[in-house]
């Protein structure tokens, strides 16, 4: 059975150290980064599909979801491609390790489990060098 169980919003602020192997040379600037993030979860909601399943299986009438905030590592790779004086197109991909403890609480009992989110984030931006 495939079950769409819940949804959440999250904010994963990340501190990253970047390395530019070409230094300050002209032209394309590839870079790598590694860092740490602290993910804050909010607006956690179970779906009506999960609520009705727990109601029919267990008789649960009150269902709530709680996700713990988490620390995790991050990795980054990208390239800055110059297109004008002091301006560049920036292409990046990030991986963020997000693992959280989840609790589904009902009026008939609680279930605790770990969940992995681990997104890849793709970014296209404009960079300006001062």
Buried (B, 14 or more C-beta within 10 A) or exposed (E): EEEEBBEBEBEBEBEBEEEEEEEEEEEEBBBBBEBBBBBEBEEBBBBEEBBEBBBEEEEBEEBEBBBEBBEBEBBBBBEBBBEEEEEBEBBBEBBBBBBBEBBBBBEBEEEEEEBEBEEEEEEEEEBEEE
